[in-house]
């Protein structure tokens, strides 16, 4: 069997395995219903809020958000 580590430092031949654990939480029907209704309300607000807002307001909001993240825009 060939020596795969030949010519490489020891740190490069070391194998590191990552282990991840996942857990699940069972939600009751009422919890799922509340989450669904809240998601629908938020989505509806975003769609209709953006759809009915004045375009200058949307532009100014996007412009200010861009500056708050540190991106230059002009």
CNS distance restraints for C-alpha pairs under 8 A (distance, minus, plus):
assign (resid   4 and name CA) (resid  13 and name CA) 7.97 0.50 0.50
assign (resid   5 and name CA) (resid   9 and name CA) 7.65 0.50 0.50
assign (resid   5 and name CA) (resid  10 and name CA) 7.59 0.50 0.50
assign (resid   5 and name CA) (resid  12 and name CA) 7.88 0.50 0.50
assign (resid   5 and name CA) (resid  13 and name CA) 5.69 0.50 0.50
assign (resid   8 and name CA) (resid  12 and name CA) 6.19 0.50 0.50
assign (resid   8 and name CA) (resid  13 and name CA) 6.98 0.50 0.50
assign (resid   9 and name CA) (resid  13 and name CA) 7.01 0.50 0.50
assign (resid  10 and name CA) (resid  14 and name CA) 6.55 0.50 0.50
assign (resid  27 and name CA) (resid  31 and name CA) 5.93 0.50 0.50
assign (resid  27 and name CA) (resid  32 and name CA) 6.38 0.50 0.50
assign (resid  28 and name CA) (resid  32 and name CA) 6.37 0.50 0.50
assign (resid  29 and name CA) (resid  33 and name CA) 6.08 0.50 0.50
assign (resid  30 and name CA) (resid  34 and name CA) 6.13 0.50 0.50
assign (resid  31 and name CA) (resid  35 and name CA) 6.20 0.50 0.50
assign (resid  32 and name CA) (resid  36 and name CA) 6.05 0.50 0.50
assign (resid  33 and name CA) (resid  37 and name CA) 6.12 0.50 0.50
assign (resid  34 and name CA) (resid  38 and name CA) 6.13 0.50 0.50
assign (resid  35 and name CA) (resid  39 and name CA) 6.10 0.50 0.50
assign (resid  36 and name CA) (resid  40 and name CA) 6.16 0.50 0.50
assign (resid  37 and name CA) (resid  41 and name CA) 6.14 0.50 0.50
assign (resid  38 and name CA) (resid  42 and name CA) 6.10 0.50 0.50
assign (resid  39 and name CA) (resid  43 and name CA) 5.99 0.50 0.50
assign (resid  40 and name CA) (resid  44 and name CA) 5.89 0.50 0.50
assign (resid  41 and name CA) (resid  45 and name CA) 6.03 0.50 0.50
assign (resid  42 and name CA) (resid  46 and name CA) 6.20 0.50 0.50
assign (resid  43 and name CA) (resid  47 and name CA) 6.13 0.50 0.50
assign (resid  44 and name CA) (resid  48 and name CA) 5.89 0.50 0.50
assign (resid  44 and name CA) (resid  49 and name CA) 7.82 0.50 0.50
assign (resid  45 and name CA) (resid  49 and name CA) 5.31 0.50 0.50
assign (resid  45 and name CA) (resid  50 and name CA) 8.00 0.50 0.50
assign (resid  46 and name CA) (resid  50 and name CA) 5.85 0.50 0.50
assign (resid  47 and name CA) (resid  51 and name CA) 5.90 0.50 0.50
assign (resid  48 and name CA) (resid  52 and name CA) 5.78 0.50 0.50
assign (resid  49 and name CA) (resid  53 and name CA) 5.82 0.50 0.50
assign (resid  50 and name CA) (resid  58 and name CA) 7.31 0.50 0.50
assign (resid  53 and name CA) (resid  57 and name CA) 6.78 0.50 0.50
assign (resid  53 and name CA) (resid  58 and name CA) 6.91 0.50 0.50
assign (resid  54 and name CA) (resid  58 and name CA) 6.65 0.50 0.50
assign (resid  55 and name CA) (resid  59 and name CA) 6.14 0.50 0.50
assign (resid  56 and name CA) (resid  60 and name CA) 6.06 0.50 0.50
assign (resid  57 and name CA) (resid  61 and name CA) 6.08 0.50 0.50
assign (resid  58 and name CA) (resid  62 and name CA) 6.12 0.50 0.50
assign (resid  59 and name CA) (resid  63 and name CA) 5.97 0.50 0.50
assign (resid  60 and name CA) (resid  64 and name CA) 6.05 0.50 0.50
assign (resid  61 and name CA) (resid  65 and name CA) 6.05 0.50 0.50
assign (resid  62 and name CA) (resid  66 and name CA) 6.04 0.50 0.50
assign (resid  63 and name CA) (resid  67 and name CA) 6.40 0.50 0.50
assign (resid  63 and name CA) (resid  73 and name CA) 7.67 0.50 0.50
assign (resid  64 and name CA) (resid  68 and name CA) 6.15 0.50 0.50
assign (resid  65 and name CA) (resid  69 and name CA) 6.40 0.50 0.50
assign (resid  66 and name CA) (resid  70 and name CA) 6.54 0.50 0.50
assign (resid  66 and name CA) (resid  71 and name CA) 5.52 0.50 0.50
assign (resid  66 and name CA) (resid  72 and name CA) 7.31 0.50 0.50
assign (resid  66 and name CA) (resid  73 and name CA) 7.43 0.50 0.50
assign (resid  67 and name CA) (resid  71 and name CA) 5.49 0.50 0.50
assign (resid  67 and name CA) (resid  72 and name CA) 6.39 0.50 0.50
assign (resid  67 and name CA) (resid  73 and name CA) 7.58 0.50 0.50
